[in-house]
Amino acid sequence: MITLFRRIRQKLIDSGSVTKYLLYATGEILLVVIGILIALQVNNWNEQNTLRSQEKVYLGLILDDLILQKEENEVQRRTLSNHLSVEAPLTELIVSKFQVGEEQRDDAKKLLSTLPIGRTYGAYEATFLDLTSSGNLGLISDQVLKNRIIQHYQIQKRDREVINNNALNTYLEIWSKLVDRDLIVIAPNLERFAMDNKVLEFNHEFEFLDEELFENLSEEKNLILIQNVLAFKIAAARIAEIFLNNSDERIDQLINDLEIEISEM
């Protein structure tokens, strides 16, 4: 093709026709410009397809993270349910000043042992952190969807910090007070106990300490402490439940939106 153009150009030069040569040169320039524009357009299409493919991968990973977060919410909710279940029976013990028969002492100790126990609320946000740290958040082309994703993770971070700070404060502040006053006997396996307080078993070789324990529990100042501890724990659990319910609602909506967006790509 290039050889053909060269021959045509040479013939026009040899013919001495300036007008024809200028027309040819103009046409050749236009062909070059058109070729460049087509190449640029093809390159732009390729780049857009690459970015779209990257966006689809990221949206799929966010979808996976949201599903995992919802599963984590359910695990956390079951733990909170265990916490809330002790309110009524422990309140009865406080009212009775822990005056119970020997056969009920293990139940009373089990309820007391739930007070300092908490569970760290986990986060599944690796994809979002990658998007924000790498500057790839702009890959999400739907501005409304992008804003909702950002808003969800901002709220999720705030709520998680509140839940975990409450659990940490329960452990650091309440635990030491209960132990210092000899008001608690704790389970040997804290992780299992945090998930299911039914697994608690006491070492009955230490039952000789029960008399001192229940005598301490009957003192007014200790009853007030336990009542305050219980009130704090129940309030924290109910706040956490609200956060989890709100999180599930946001996640359900985002999962639906992401599935639609991905299916249309």
C-alpha positions as CSV (number, residue, x, y, z in Angstrom):
1,M,0.0,0.0,0.0
2,I,2.8,2.4,0.9
3,T,4.7,1.5,-2.4
4,L,1.5,2.3,-4.4
5,F,1.1,5.7,-2.7
6,R,4.8,6.5,-3.5
7,R,4.4,5.7,-7.1
8,I,1.3,7.8,-7.4
9,R,3.0,10.7,-5.7
10,Q,6.1,10.4,-8.0
11,K,3.9,10.4,-11.1
12,L,2.2,13.6,-10.0
13,I,5.5,15.2,-9.3
14,D,6.9,14.2,-12.7
15,S,3.7,15.4,-14.4
16,G,4.3,18.9,-13.0
17,S,0.7,19.3,-11.9
18,V,0.9,21.2,-8.6
19,T,-2.9,21.2,-8.1
20,K,-3.2,17.5,-8.5
21,Y,-0.2,17.0,-6.2
22,L,-1.7,19.2,-3.5
23,L,-5.0,17.4,-3.6
24,Y,-3.2,14.1,-3.3
25,A,-1.1,15.4,-0.4
26,T,-4.2,16.7,1.4
27,G,-5.9,13.3,0.9
28,E,-2.9,11.5,2.2
29,I,-2.8,13.7,5.3
30,L,-6.5,13.1,5.9
31,L,-6.0,9.3,5.6
32,V,-3.2,9.5,8.2
33,V,-5.4,11.6,10.5
34,I,-8.3,9.3,10.1
35,G,-6.1,6.3,10.8
36,I,-4.7,7.9,14.0
37,L,-8.3,8.8,15.2
38,I,-9.4,5.2,14.6
39,A,-6.4,3.8,16.4
40,L,-7.1,6.2,19.4
41,Q,-10.8,5.2,19.4
42,V,-9.9,1.5,19.4
43,N,-7.4,2.1,22.2
44,N,-10.0,4.0,24.2
45,W,-12.5,1.1,23.7
46,N,-9.9,-1.3,24.9
47,E,-9.1,0.8,28.0
48,Q,-12.8,1.2,28.8
49,N,-13.3,-2.6,28.5
50,T,-10.4,-3.2,30.8
51,L,-11.7,-0.7,33.4
52,R,-15.2,-2.3,33.1
53,S,-13.7,-5.7,33.7
54,Q,-11.8,-4.4,36.7
55,E,-15.0,-2.8,38.0
56,K,-16.9,-6.1,37.7
57,V,-14.2,-8.0,39.6
58,Y,-14.2,-5.4,42.4
59,L,-18.0,-5.4,42.6
60,G,-18.0,-9.2,42.8
61,L,-15.5,-9.1,45.7
62,I,-17.5,-6.5,47.5
63,L,-20.5,-8.7,47.1
64,D,-18.6,-11.6,48.7
65,D,-17.5,-9.4,51.6
66,L,-21.1,-8.3,52.3
67,I,-22.3,-11.9,52.4
68,L,-19.5,-12.8,54.8
69,Q,-20.4,-9.7,56.9
70,K,-24.0,-10.8,57.1
71,E,-22.9,-14.2,58.4
72,E,-20.7,-12.5,61.0
73,N,-23.7,-10.4,62.0
74,E,-25.6,-13.6,62.7
75,V,-22.9,-15.0,64.8
76,Q,-22.6,-11.8,66.8
77,R,-26.4,-11.7,67.2
78,R,-26.4,-15.2,68.7
79,T,-23.8,-14.1,71.2
80,L,-25.9,-11.0,72.1
81,S,-28.9,-13.2,72.6
82,N,-27.0,-15.3,75.2
83,H,-26.1,-12.0,77.0
84,L,-29.7,-10.8,77.0
85,S,-31.0,-14.2,78.2
86,V,-29.4,-13.7,81.6
87,E,-31.2,-10.4,82.5
88,A,-34.4,-11.9,84.0
89,P,-32.8,-14.8,86.1
90,L,-29.9,-12.6,87.3
91,T,-32.3,-9.8,88.3
92,E,-34.2,-12.4,90.3
93,L,-31.0,-13.4,92.1
94,I,-30.2,-9.8,92.8
95,V,-33.7,-9.2,94.3
96,S,-33.3,-12.3,96.5
97,K,-29.8,-11.2,97.5
98,F,-28.4,-14.5,96.1
99,Q,-30.2,-16.5,98.8
100,V,-30.3,-19.9,96.9
101,G,-30.0,-23.5,97.9
102,E,-26.8,-25.4,97.2
103,E,-28.4,-27.2,94.2
104,Q,-28.9,-23.8,92.5
105,R,-25.4,-22.4,93.2
106,D,-23.9,-23.6,89.9
107,D,-26.7,-21.8,88.0
108,A,-26.1,-18.6,89.9
109,K,-22.3,-18.8,89.3
110,K,-22.9,-19.5,85.6
111,L,-25.1,-16.3,85.4
112,L,-22.5,-14.2,87.1
113,S,-19.8,-15.6,84.8
114,T,-21.5,-14.2,81.8
115,L,-21.1,-10.6,83.0
116,P,-17.5,-9.9,81.8
117,I,-17.7,-12.0,78.7
118,G,-17.9,-10.3,75.3
119,R,-17.1,-11.1,71.7
120,T,-15.1,-9.0,69.2
121,Y,-17.3,-8.0,66.3
122,G,-15.4,-8.8,63.1
123,A,-15.2,-6.8,59.8
124,Y,-15.2,-8.1,56.2
125,E,-14.0,-5.0,54.4
126,A,-10.8,-6.0,52.6
127,T,-12.1,-5.1,49.1
128,F,-13.3,-1.7,50.2
129,L,-10.0,-0.9,51.9
130,D,-8.2,-2.0,48.8
131,L,-10.3,0.3,46.7
132,T,-9.7,3.3,48.9
133,S,-6.0,2.8,49.5
134,S,-5.2,2.1,45.8
135,G,-7.3,5.0,44.5
136,N,-9.4,2.5,42.5
137,L,-12.7,3.6,44.1
138,G,-13.3,5.6,40.9
139,L,-13.6,2.4,39.0
140,I,-17.2,2.1,40.3
141,S,-19.0,4.0,37.5
142,D,-22.5,4.2,39.1
143,Q,-22.1,7.2,41.4
144,V,-25.2,6.4,43.4
145,L,-24.1,2.9,44.1
146,K,-20.6,4.1,44.9
147,N,-21.9,6.6,47.5
148,R,-24.1,3.9,49.1
149,I,-21.1,1.6,49.4
150,I,-19.0,4.3,51.0
151,Q,-21.8,5.2,53.4
152,H,-22.3,1.6,54.4
153,Y,-18.7,1.1,55.3
154,Q,-18.4,4.4,57.2
155,I,-21.5,3.5,59.3
156,Q,-20.2,-0.1,59.7
157,K,-16.9,1.1,61.0
158,R,-18.5,3.5,63.5
159,D,-20.9,0.8,64.8
160,R,-18.2,-1.8,65.1
161,E,-16.0,0.5,67.2
162,V,-18.9,1.2,69.5
163,I,-19.7,-2.5,69.9
164,N,-16.1,-3.5,70.5
165,N,-15.3,-0.6,72.8
166,N,-18.3,-1.5,74.9
167,A,-17.1,-5.1,75.1
168,L,-13.6,-4.0,76.0
169,N,-14.8,-1.6,78.7
170,T,-16.9,-4.4,80.1
171,Y,-13.8,-6.6,80.3
172,L,-11.3,-4.0,81.6
173,E,-13.5,-2.1,84.1
174,I,-16.1,-4.6,85.2
175,W,-13.9,-7.7,85.3
176,S,-11.4,-6.3,87.7
177,K,-14.1,-5.0,90.1
178,L,-15.9,-8.4,90.2
179,V,-12.7,-10.3,90.8
180,D,-11.3,-7.9,93.4
181,R,-14.5,-8.3,95.4
182,D,-14.5,-12.1,95.0
183,L,-17.9,-12.0,93.3
184,I,-17.2,-14.2,90.3
185,V,-16.1,-17.6,89.2
186,I,-15.2,-17.8,85.5
187,A,-15.4,-20.6,82.9
188,P,-12.2,-22.4,81.9
189,N,-12.9,-22.0,78.2
190,L,-13.7,-18.4,77.6
191,E,-14.1,-18.6,73.8
192,R,-16.6,-21.4,73.9
193,F,-18.4,-19.8,76.8
194,A,-18.7,-16.5,75.0
195,M,-20.6,-18.3,72.2
196,D,-22.7,-20.6,74.3
197,N,-22.9,-20.2,78.1
198,K,-24.4,-23.7,78.4
199,V,-20.9,-25.3,78.0
200,L,-19.8,-23.8,81.4
201,E,-18.7,-26.4,83.9
202,F,-17.3,-25.6,87.3
203,N,-14.5,-27.4,89.2
204,H,-16.4,-28.7,92.1
205,E,-13.1,-29.1,94.1
206,F,-13.4,-25.4,94.8
207,E,-16.9,-25.6,96.2
208,F,-15.5,-24.8,99.7
209,L,-15.3,-21.2,98.4
210,D,-19.0,-21.0,97.7
211,E,-19.9,-19.9,101.2
212,E,-17.6,-16.9,101.0
213,L,-18.7,-16.2,97.4
214,F,-22.4,-16.1,98.3
215,E,-21.8,-14.2,101.5
216,N,-20.0,-11.5,99.5
217,L,-22.8,-11.5,96.9
218,S,-25.4,-10.8,99.6
219,E,-23.8,-7.5,100.7
220,E,-25.7,-4.4,99.6
221,K,-22.7,-2.7,97.9
222,N,-22.0,-5.7,95.9
223,L,-25.6,-6.2,94.9
224,I,-25.6,-2.6,93.6
225,L,-22.4,-3.2,91.6
226,I,-23.8,-6.4,90.0
227,Q,-27.0,-4.6,89.2
228,N,-25.1,-1.7,87.5
229,V,-22.9,-4.2,85.6
230,L,-25.9,-6.1,84.4
231,A,-27.7,-2.9,83.3
232,F,-24.6,-1.7,81.3
233,K,-24.2,-5.1,79.7
234,I,-27.9,-5.4,78.7
235,A,-27.9,-1.8,77.3
236,A,-24.8,-2.4,75.3
237,A,-26.3,-5.7,73.9
238,R,-29.5,-3.9,72.9
239,I,-27.6,-1.1,71.2
240,A,-25.5,-3.7,69.3
241,E,-28.6,-5.5,68.2
242,I,-30.0,-2.3,66.7
243,F,-26.7,-1.8,64.9
244,L,-26.7,-5.4,63.5
245,N,-30.3,-5.0,62.3
246,N,-29.5,-1.8,60.5
247,S,-26.3,-3.4,59.0
248,D,-28.4,-6.3,57.7
249,E,-30.8,-3.9,56.0
250,R,-28.1,-2.0,54.3
251,I,-26.3,-5.2,53.2
252,D,-29.5,-6.7,51.8
253,Q,-30.1,-3.6,49.7
254,L,-26.5,-3.4,48.5
255,I,-26.4,-7.1,47.6
256,N,-29.5,-6.7,45.5
257,D,-28.1,-3.6,43.8
258,L,-24.7,-5.2,43.2
259,E,-26.3,-8.3,41.7
260,I,-28.3,-6.2,39.3
261,E,-25.2,-4.1,38.3
262,I,-23.0,-7.1,37.8
263,S,-25.7,-8.9,35.7
264,E,-25.9,-5.9,33.3
265,M,-22.2,-5.7,32.6
